Amino acid sequence: MGDISYDYRWKVILLGDSTVGKSNIAGQFTQSEFQADSKPTIGVKPTTKIVQCNSKAVKVNIWDTAGLEKYRAPVRYYDDAVAVMLVYDITRRQSFENAARWLDEVRKHGEPGIVIMLVGNKADLERRRSVTTEEGKKFASKLTYPY
């Protein structure tokens, strides 16, 4: 992949509690792959995909980070990041409530102007939903972030 040319490079960090589905978001985007039995990430797992955006080649680096406290993202993970996806599991209210803590971390360590998106994951488990879409939208709009 080193010899494929691109016009831009975007680094996107996936943040959120353990088992909210960050690794599957990264795998789905970069390899169209879903693993129902994926293991928790330790440290960070970067993946890459070249996409076309307005006739320009963009190398998107997805940084799948650990959600466990002991493997928390070091400050250097935020270097050069253009966006952060704060991911929570719609079936686990605690992961939604912890999004505010993850947001504090981004505000403390992220670059000014970093794009922050709130992502309610595992929508296929609608029957087990414990966080409503309205709650997610309200939290995101209060902070002026996309949902």
C-alpha positions, -999 to +999 in steps of 0.1 A: +000+000+000+031+023+004+033+030-034-003+041-039-005+078-044-030+101-027-038+138-026-048+140+011-044+120+043-071+121+070-065+105+104-098+095+121-097+082+157-124+059+170-130+064+208-154+048+232-158+022+258-147-014+253-170-036+232-190-008+216-180-019+182-151+004+172-131-025+156-161-036+135-167+000+123-130+001+112-132-033+096-164-026+078-151+007+064-116-006+054-124-042+044-162-046+043-158-071+071-178-078+103-165-101+130-191-111+156-165-125+179-139-098+177-115-094+206-109-061+225-082-039+210-051-034+231-034-001+225-042+011+189-049-007+157-045+015+126-061+006+093-061+024+060-083+028+030-079+051-001-112+067-011-122+092-038-136+126-026-144+153-052-120+136-077-092+135-052-076+104-036-078+105+001-059+081+023-081+076+054-062+063+084-086+048+110-071+045+145-091+019+164-083+026+200-088+005+231-118+012+253-103-003+285-091+022+310-056+006+313-051+009+276-064+045+273-053+065+242-021+083+249-020+120+240+002+114+209-027+094+193-044+128+187-015+142+167-026+152+132-061+138+137-088+156+116-117+138+132-129+117+161-158+093+162-172+090+197-188+056+196-214+041+221-234+010+221-272+017+218-278-013+240-256-002+268-266+031+285-234+033+305-214+035+272-236+065+262-231+082+295-193+077+293-193+095+259-191+128+279-159+116+295-144+106+261-154+140+249-135+157+277-104+138+266-108+149+230-112+185+241-081+183+262-058+166+237-073+171+202-064+199+178-086+230+177-112+225+150-111+187+151-144+172+138-162+152+165-190+128+155-212+109+179-220+074+167-247+052+182-236+017+172-252-017+170-284-004+154-291-040+143-299-048+180-329-024+180-350-046+203-323-043+230-319-006+226-315+013+259-305+047+244-331+063+222-321+080+189-336+112+203-312+111+233-283+106+209-294+135+187-300+157+217-265+151+231-249+157+197-269+188+189-263+203+223-226+201+215-232+209+178-217+176+166-231+154+138-250+123+149 
